[in-house]
Amino acid sequence: MDAQVFWVITIMIIYIAIIIGIGIWSMRYAVRTLEDYAMASRSLGFWVLFSSVFAANISAVTLIGVPGRAYHAGWILWPYFVTAWGWLAPLLFYTISSRAYLVGRRFGYMTHCEMITARWDSKTLGQLFSVCLLFYTVPYLMTGIQGGGHTLSVLTKGFIPFWLGCLIVAVIVCFYLLAGGMRGAAWVNTFQAALFLIGVIVIFFAIAYALGGPVNATQQVYAKYPELLDRSKMSWKVFFSYGFFVALCMPALPQIFMRLLTGRTPRDLKRTALIYPLAAIIVFFTVAYVGMWGHVAFPGLKGGESDRILPLLLTEYLPIWMMGILGAAIFAALMSTMDSQVLAVSTMIVRDFFKKLTTADQQQQATMWARLIVIILTVAAFILAQFNLVGIIKIVEFAFAGFALMFVPLVAAFYWRRCTKYAVAASILTSQATLLGFQYKILPQSWTFGFLPGMPALVVGLVVLVVVTYLTPVPQNEGTKKFFELFDSSFKNPNTHIVSGNNVVHNAEV
């Protein structure tokens, strides 16, 4: 074992010990209910809430996929991600979550399915919504394991093979989720968010210095690969499509939606949305430019091979001890999204499909089942990660398009009283069928008109929602009445309160 491998493994062991310790410590505050296990009893303060939401978003996509994509596409990845992910996404997830928070706090809901079911008094519609989210979450879930496998394999020069790196990620995430649930994950994410925010800044300047400074590194790219500094690698239609998908999918991502409901007060939610863009600018600017510079240092990488560009740059240009620390920062980003996804999916399965376990006298059994599902999901994601043959960004492109299509019925649930359950069901089915038709080449690719397939699917879903709504009777169900009575009273009278159990929240904070 040479010095590089020794230091990388040693620092990784220290990092793993810290997060396992945090997970064990969080057990001291656990309450044996599913709401505490899955939602931390809706008690997270601002900094922990922001860190957990941000960490849930900064995944293998950001620290492995974005540099890998920037390696081929260049500078254009930076404005795309900052515009869509940095600014529009937090605006939209606050638009949805500000109302979802009220409903969740008042009636005890935790998932999309529960709110959709209650809004239209339709269990079938809620479960259809949940099935669609689960379908897209599973392939997204395995990207965190893949990113960890790539990182450890490259940093240890193959001493830890890809499959073992994947296994290490899976086991660690599974352990602290089983130990601490949402509270343990959120506390771990707070440490992880600080680690990778500092880490990406150090990586940016360290790589830039090694290449002669940011200006010189960019000039080298311009001299050898000028196409990486213009928009030729991404048409405006593709750019526009990506931006829409990334922004619209955020409120539909189960791991983001559920975490936005765990805040102690609505004010914490608002502060999270306000500070999120600043952190996003830092992260996406640094990783996109480093990925582009990597084309100069390691030319000739094909397809998904470019997902290894960040670990390759670390091993080539950084001191051994720094490489280990920054490798841990990458690891932190990968694991922080995976833990939130696994926990969200396990909660969805229990709450959305096993309603008998949600009663007050079944809380311990529900928590036990949620933990069992965590194990099953982690094992399944590990196995699937071994068979992936495309880049991480390619996996996420498909998943994000699917999530974005769910934004249309989600907005209708919280903002359009007239919308009917028949319209929502028709919108979901037609938009998803359209996306899958393009994905599997059943529909002619010319029908996308140069956009990514999700764009025409989104238009189809929106048109169907509006048309069917006005062709069907105005909803008079109890769920619609209680939702909009709550919204009206909360936003028109700021002196009212939201009461749930022992929790009282002033609506003036919303």
C-alpha positions in Angstrom: 0.0 0.0 0.0 1.6 3.3 -1.1 1.3 6.6 0.8 -1.6 7.9 -1.3 -3.7 4.9 -0.7 -2.8 4.9 3.1 -3.8 8.6 3.6 -7.0 8.4 1.6 -8.1 5.3 3.5 -7.1 6.8 6.9 -8.9 10.1 6.3 -12.0 8.2 5.0 -12.0 6.1 8.2 -12.0 9.3 10.3 -14.8 10.8 8.2 -16.9 7.6 8.5 -16.3 7.5 12.3 -17.5 11.0 12.7 -20.8 10.5 10.8 -21.4 7.2 12.5 -20.9 8.9 15.8 -23.4 11.6 14.9 -25.9 8.9 13.9 -25.4 7.1 17.2 -25.7 10.4 19.2 -29.0 11.2 17.5 -30.5 8.0 18.9 -30.5 9.7 22.4 -33.3 12.0 21.2 -35.4 9.5 19.3 -39.1 9.0 20.0 -40.6 5.7 18.9 -43.0 7.0 16.3 -42.9 7.1 12.5 -43.2 10.9 12.5 -40.1 11.2 14.6 -38.2 8.6 12.6 -39.2 10.1 9.2 -39.7 13.8 10.0 -37.7 14.4 13.2 -41.0 15.4 14.8 -41.0 18.5 12.6 -38.5 20.2 14.9 -35.5 21.2 12.8 -34.2 24.7 13.3 -33.1 27.0 10.4 -29.5 26.0 10.0 -30.1 22.2 10.2 -33.1 22.6 7.9 -31.1 24.5 5.3 -28.2 22.1 5.6 -30.4 19.1 5.2 -32.3 20.5 2.2 -29.1 21.7 0.5 -27.2 18.5 1.2 -30.2 16.5 -0.2 -29.7 18.4 -3.5 -25.9 18.4 -3.7 -25.5 14.8 -4.9 -23.4 12.7 -7.2 -25.1 14.8 -9.9 -23.2 17.9 -8.6 -19.8 16.7 -7.7 -19.5 13.8 -10.2 -22.0 14.4 -12.9 -21.7 18.2 -13.4 -17.9 18.1 -13.8 -18.2 15.1 -16.1 -20.8 16.9 -18.2 -18.8 20.2 -18.2 -15.8 18.2 -19.4 -17.7 17.7 -22.7 -20.1 20.7 -22.8 -17.9 23.3 -21.2 -18.8 26.7 -19.7 -22.5 26.5 -20.5 -23.1 24.1 -17.5 -22.4 27.0 -15.1 -25.1 29.5 -16.2 -27.6 26.6 -16.7 -27.2 25.2 -13.2 -27.1 28.5 -11.4 -30.1 29.9 -13.3 -32.3 26.8 -12.9 -31.0 25.1 -9.8 -29.7 28.1 -7.9 -32.4 30.7 -8.3 -35.6 29.3 -9.8 -35.7 26.0 -7.9 -35.8 27.5 -4.4 -38.5 30.0 -5.5 -40.6 27.1 -6.8 -40.1 24.8 -3.9 -41.0 27.6 -1.5 -44.2 28.3 -3.6 -45.3 24.7 -3.1 -43.9 24.0 0.4 -45.3 27.1 2.0 -48.8 25.6 1.5 -47.7 22.0 1.9 -46.2 23.0 5.3 -49.6 24.3 6.5 -51.5 21.2 5.4 -48.8 18.8 6.7 -48.6 20.6 10.1 -52.4 20.8 10.5 -53.4 17.3 9.4 -50.2 15.3 10.0 -49.4 14.5 6.4 -45.8 13.5 5.4 -45.9 12.6 1.7 -47.2 13.9 -1.6 -49.5 10.9 -1.8 -51.3 11.7 1.5 -51.9 15.3 0.4 -53.1 14.4 -3.1 -55.3 11.7 -1.6 -56.8 14.2 0.9 -57.2 17.0 -1.6 -59.4 15.0 -3.9 -60.6 12.3 -1.6 -59.1 9.7 -3.9 -56.7 7.0 -2.6 -56.2 5.7 -6.2 -55.1 9.1 -7.4 -52.7 9.5 -4.5 -51.1 6.1 -5.1 -50.8 6.8 -8.8 -48.8 10.0 -7.9 -46.7 8.0 -5.5 -45.9 5.2 -8.0 -44.7 7.7 -10.5 -42.4 9.3 -8.0 -41.0 5.9 -6.9 -40.4 4.9 -10.5 -38.0 7.9 -11.0 -36.4 7.9 -7.6 -34.9 4.4 -7.8 -32.6 5.1 -10.7 -31.7 8.5 -9.2 -30.9 6.7 -5.9 -28.2 4.5 -7.4 -26.2 7.5 -8.6 -24.9 8.2 -5.1 -23.6 4.7 -4.8 -22.0 4.8 -8.2 -20.4 8.2 -7.4 -18.9 6.8 -4.2 -17.6 3.7 -6.0 -15.9 5.9 -8.7 -14.4 8.2 -6.1 -12.9 5.6 -3.9 -11.6 3.5 -6.8 -9.8 6.5 -8.4 -8.4 8.0 -5.2 -7.0 4.6 -4.0 -5.6 3.7 -7.5 -7.9 0.7 -7.7 -6.9 -0.7 -4.2 -10.6 -0.3 -3.3 -12.4 -1.6 -6.5 -15.6 0.1 -7.7 -17.9 -2.5 -6.2 -16.4 -2.3 -2.8 -16.6 1.5 -2.9 -20.3 1.2 -3.7 -20.7 -1.3 -0.8 -19.0 1.0 1.7 -21.3 3.9 0.8 -24.4 1.7 1.0 -23.4 0.2 4.4 -22.6 3.6 6.0 -25.8 5.3 4.8 -27.9 2.4 5.9 -26.3 2.3 9.4 -26.9 6.0 10.3 -30.4 5.9 8.8 -31.3 2.9 10.9 -29.8 4.5 14.0 -31.2 8.0 13.8 -33.7 8.4 11.0 -34.4 11.9 9.8 -32.8 13.6 12.8 -29.6 11.6 12.5 -29.6 12.2 8.7 -30.2 15.9 9.2 -27.4 16.3 11.8 -25.0 14.3 9.6 -26.1 16.5 6.6 -25.2 19.6 8.6 -21.7 18.4 9.0 -21.6 17.2 5.4 -22.8 20.5 3.9 -20.1 22.4 5.7 -17.5 19.9 4.6 -18.4 20.0 0.9 -19.0 23.8 0.7 -15.5 24.3 2.1 -14.2 21.4 0.0 -15.4 22.7 -3.4 -13.8 26.1 -2.8 -10.5 24.6 -1.9 -10.7 22.2 -4.9 -11.3 25.1 -7.2 -8.4 27.2 -6.1 -6.0 24.2 -5.7 -6.7 22.9 -9.3 -6.6 26.5 -10.7 -3.2 27.1 -9.0 -1.9 23.8 -10.3 -2.9 24.8 -13.9 -1.3 28.3 -13.6 -4.3 30.2 -12.1 -8.0 30.5 -13.2 -7.1 32.9 -16.1 -4.3 30.7 -17.5 -6.4 27.5 -17.1 -9.3 29.0 -19.0 -6.9 30.4 -21.7 -5.5 26.8 -22.2 -9.1 25.6 -22.7 -9.7 28.4 -25.3 -6.5 27.6 -27.1 -7.1 23.9 -27.4 -10.9 23.5 -27.1 -12.6 26.8 -27.9 -15.9 25.1 -28.4 -16.0 24.6 -24.6 -16.3 28.4 -24.1 -19.3 29.0 -26.3 -22.8 27.6 -26.5 -22.2 25.3 -29.4 -22.2 22.2 -27.2 -25.8 23.0 -26.0 -28.5 24.5 -28.1 -30.8 27.1 -26.6 -33.7 24.6 -26.8 -31.7 22.0 -24.8 -30.6 24.6 -22.4 -34.2 25.8 -21.9 -35.4 22.2 -21.4 -32.7 21.5 -18.8 -33.6 24.6 -16.9 -37.3 23.8 -16.8 -36.7 20.2 -15.7 -34.3 21.1 -12.9 -36.4 23.9 -11.5 -39.8 22.2 -11.8 -38.8 18.9 -10.5 -37.5 20.2 -7.1 -40.9 20.4 -5.3 -41.7 16.9 -6.7 -38.5 15.3 -5.4 -39.7 13.2 -2.4 -36.5 13.8 -0.4 -36.8 17.6 -0.9 -40.5 17.8 -0.3 -40.4 15.9 2.9 -37.5 17.8 4.3 -39.2 21.1 3.7 -42.0 19.9 6.0 -39.6 19.2 8.9 -38.9 22.8 9.9 -39.9 24.1 13.3 -41.5 27.2 11.9 -42.5 28.6 8.4 -39.9 31.3 9.0 -37.1 28.7 8.9 -38.5 27.5 5.5 -38.4 31.1 4.1 -34.9 31.7 5.3 -33.8 28.4 3.7 -35.2 29.5 0.3 -33.5 32.9 0.6 -30.0 31.6 1.4 -30.0 28.6 -0.9 -29.1 30.5 -4.1 -25.8 31.8 -2.5 -24.6 28.3 -1.6 -25.7 27.0 -5.1 -23.7 29.7 -6.9 -20.5 28.7 -5.0 -20.9 25.0 -5.6 -22.0 25.0 -9.3 -19.5 27.7 -10.4 -16.6 25.8 -8.9 -17.4 22.3 -10.1 -18.4 23.4 -13.6 -15.2 25.2 -14.3 -13.0 22.5 -12.7 -14.7 20.0 -15.0 -14.0 22.1 -18.0 -10.4 22.6 -17.1 -10.1 18.9 -16.7 -10.4 18.5 -20.5 -6.9 20.1 -20.8 -5.4 17.9 -18.1 -7.0 14.6 -19.2 -8.0 14.8 -22.8 -9.8 12.0 -24.6 -12.2 10.7 -22.0 -15.3 9.2 -23.6 -18.9 9.3 -22.5 -19.4 8.2 -18.9 -15.6 8.0 -18.4 -15.7 11.8 -17.7 -17.6 11.2 -14.4 -14.1 10.4 -13.0 -12.6 13.7 -13.9 -12.8 15.3 -10.4 -11.1 12.4 -8.6 -8.5 12.2 -11.4 -7.7 15.9 -11.0 -7.3 15.4 -7.2 -4.9 12.6 -7.6 -2.9 14.4 -10.2 -2.5 17.8 -8.7 -3.1 17.8 -4.9 -0.9 16.8 -2.0 -1.8 13.4 -0.6 -3.2 14.6 2.7 -5.4 17.3 0.9 -6.6 14.8 -1.6 -7.9 12.6 1.2 -9.7 15.4 2.9 -11.3 16.6 -0.4 -12.2 13.1 -1.3 -14.1 13.0 2.0 -15.9 16.2 0.9 -17.0 14.5 -2.3 -18.1 11.5 -0.4 -20.2 13.7 1.9 -22.1 15.2 -1.0 -22.8 11.7 -2.5 -24.1 10.3 0.8 -26.2 13.3 1.8 -28.6 12.9 -1.1 -28.7 9.1 -1.0 -29.7 9.1 2.7 -32.5 11.5 2.1 -33.8 9.5 -0.9 -33.8 6.2 1.0 -35.5 7.7 4.0 -38.1 9.4 1.8 -38.9 6.3 -0.3 -39.2 4.1 2.8 -41.6 6.6 4.4 -43.7 6.8 1.2 -44.1 3.0 1.0 -45.2 2.7 4.6 -47.5 5.8 4.6 -48.9 5.5 1.1 -49.5 1.8 0.7 -49.8 0.4 4.3 -52.3 2.8 5.9 -53.0 0.3 8.7 -49.5 1.0 10.0 -50.2 4.8 10.4 -52.6 4.5 13.3 -51.5 5.7 16.7 -51.2 2.1 18.1 -49.1 0.9 15.2 -46.3 3.5 15.4 -43.5 1.1 16.6 -44.4 -1.4 14.0 -44.5 1.3 11.3 -41.1 2.4 12.3 -39.8 -1.1 12.2 -41.1 -1.6 8.6 -39.6 1.7 7.5 -36.2 0.5 8.8 -36.6 -2.8 7.0 -37.5 -1.0 3.7 -34.3 1.2 4.2 -32.3 -2.0 4.1 -34.1 -3.4 1.1 -33.8 -0.2 -0.9 -30.1 0.1 -0.1 -29.4 -3.4 -1.2 -31.4 -2.9 -4.4 -29.6 0.3 -5.2 -26.2 -1.3 -4.7 -27.1 -4.1 -7.1 -28.4 -1.8 -9.8 -25.3 0.4 -9.5 -23.2 -2.5 -10.7 -25.0 -2.6 -14.1 -25.0 1.0 -15.1 -23.5 1.7 -18.5 -24.2 5.4 -19.0 -23.0 8.5 -17.3 -24.7 9.8 -14.1 -26.1 12.9 -15.8 -27.8 10.7 -18.4 -29.6 8.8 -15.6 -30.7 12.0 -13.9 -31.9 13.6 -17.2 -34.6 11.0 -17.5 -35.5 11.1 -13.8 -35.7 14.9 -13.6 -38.0 15.0 -16.6 -40.3 12.5 -15.0 -40.3 14.5 -11.7 -40.9 17.8 -13.5 -44.1 16.4 -15.1 -45.5 15.9 -11.6 -45.1 19.7 -10.9 -48.3 20.5 -12.9 -50.7 18.4 -10.8 -48.9 19.5 -7.6 -49.5 23.2 -8.3 -53.1 22.4 -9.1 -53.5 20.7 -5.8 -52.4 23.7 -3.8 -53.5 26.6 -6.0 -56.4 25.7 -8.3 -59.6 25.0 -6.4 -61.5 24.2 -9.7 -59.1 21.4 -10.8 -60.7 18.0 -10.6 -59.3 14.5 -9.8 -60.1 13.3 -13.3 -58.0 16.1 -14.8 -55.1 15.3 -12.6 -55.2 11.6 -13.4 -55.5 12.3 -17.1 -52.6 14.8 -16.9 -50.3 12.3 -15.1 -51.1 9.4 -17.4 -50.8 11.3 -20.7 -47.6 13.2 -19.8 -45.8 10.2 -18.5 -46.9 8.1 -21.5 -45.6 10.8 -23.8 -42.2 11.0 -22.0 -41.8 7.2 -22.1 -42.9 7.1 -25.7 -40.0 9.5 -26.6 -37.6 7.7 -24.2 -38.1 4.3 -25.8 -38.5 5.7 -29.4 -42.1 4.7 -29.8 -42.9 8.3 -30.7 -40.9 10.1 -33.5 -38.1 12.2 -32.1 -39.0 14.9 -34.6 -42.0 15.6 -32.4 -39.8 17.1 -29.8 -38.9 20.0 -32.1 -35.3 20.0 -30.8 -36.2 20.2 -27.2 -35.6 17.4 -24.7 -38.5 14.8 -24.6 -39.8 16.1 -21.3 -40.8 19.5 -22.8 -43.5 18.3 -25.2 -44.6 15.8 -22.4 -45.0 18.8 -20.0 -47.1 20.7 -22.5 -49.3 17.7 -23.2 -49.9 17.2 -19.4 -50.7 20.9 -18.9 -53.2 21.1 -21.8 -54.9 17.9 -20.7 -55.2 19.1 -17.1 -56.9 22.4 -18.2 -59.2 20.8 -20.8 -60.4 17.9 -18.6 -60.9 20.2 -15.6 -63.4 22.3 -17.5 -65.1 19.2 -19.0 -65.7 17.7 -15.5 -67.9 18.9 -12.6 -66.5 21.4 -10.0 -65.1 19.4 -7.1 -67.3 19.6 -4.0 -65.4 17.1 -1.9 -64.5 17.7 1.8 -60.7 17.6 1.1 -60.9 20.6 -1.3 -62.9 22.6 1.1 -60.6 22.0 4.1 -57.5 22.7 2.1 -58.6 26.1 0.7 -60.3 27.1 3.9 -57.0 26.6 5.7 -55.1 28.6 3.0 -57.7 31.4 3.1 -57.6 31.7 6.8 -53.9 31.4 7.1 -52.9 34.0 4.5 -55.8 36.4 5.1 -55.6 36.4 8.8 -52.0 36.3 10.1 -53.2 36.2 13.7 -54.5 32.7 13.4 -52.4 29.6 14.3 -51.7 26.2 13.0 -52.2 23.6 15.6 -50.9 20.0 15.4 -50.6 18.0 18.6 -48.5 20.0 21.0 -47.1 22.3 18.2 -48.5 25.8 17.7 -47.1 27.8 14.8 -48.0 31.5 14.1 -49.2 31.9 10.5 -47.7 35.4 10.5 -44.4 33.6 10.0 -45.4 32.1 6.7 
